Amino acid sequence: MPFVESKAERGDQSVMYDFPALISTLGFPIAVVCFLLWERHKSMLHFEKAIKVDLVDAINSLKVEIVKLNERCKGGKIG
């Protein structure tokens, strides 16, 4: 079946090129389900990476603010 080739051999867009072959071998409903599952998986990977980057940025900015607050407390400016 042409759908089962690795990403290294044909790239990430191979599903789009093999979609007609997938329809002819498995049928339209099953081919659409396979495509939708592939698309969802790809989207989730993208969102996971984006969330991780945003989370790291938020943690770093909070760390800076906590250090500033700690310095102000030790300096006697608060209270």
C-alpha positions in Angstrom: 0.0 0.0 0.0 1.6 3.4 -1.0 0.3 5.1 2.2 2.8 3.3 4.4 6.1 5.1 3.4 8.2 6.8 5.9 8.5 10.6 6.2 12.2 10.4 5.5 11.6 8.8 2.1 8.9 11.2 0.7 8.5 14.1 3.1 5.5 15.1 5.2 3.3 15.9 2.2 3.3 12.3 1.0 -0.2 11.8 2.3 -1.6 14.4 -0.1 0.0 12.7 -3.1 -1.1 9.2 -2.0 -4.7 10.3 -1.3 -6.1 9.0 -4.6 -4.4 5.7 -4.1 -5.7 5.5 -0.6 -9.3 6.1 -1.9 -9.0 3.4 -4.5 -7.6 0.8 -2.1 -9.6 1.5 1.1 -12.6 3.5 -0.1 -13.5 7.1 0.4 -14.9 7.1 4.0 -11.9 5.2 5.4 -9.5 7.4 3.4 -11.1 10.6 4.7 -10.9 9.3 8.3 -7.2 8.5 7.8 -6.5 11.9 6.4 -8.4 13.7 9.2 -6.5 11.7 11.8 -3.2 12.5 10.2 -4.1 16.2 10.0 -5.2 16.2 13.7 -2.0 14.6 14.7 0.0 17.1 12.8 -1.9 20.0 14.3 -1.5 18.7 17.8 2.3 18.4 17.4 2.4 22.0 16.2 0.3 23.2 19.1 2.3 21.2 21.6 5.5 22.9 20.4 3.9 26.4 20.5 2.5 25.8 24.1 5.9 24.7 25.3 7.6 27.8 23.9 4.9 30.1 25.5 5.1 28.2 28.8 8.9 28.6 28.9 8.7 32.3 28.2 6.0 32.8 30.9 8.1 30.9 33.5 11.2 32.9 32.6 9.4 36.3 32.9 7.9 35.2 36.2 11.3 34.2 37.5 12.7 37.6 36.6 9.8 39.3 38.5 10.3 37.1 41.5 14.0 38.0 41.6 13.1 41.7 41.4 10.6 41.3 44.2 13.1 39.4 46.4 15.7 42.1 45.9 13.1 44.8 46.9 12.2 42.9 50.0 15.8 42.5 51.1 16.5 46.1 50.4 13.9 47.2 52.9 11.8 49.1 50.3 8.7 47.1 51.0 7.0 47.3 54.3 
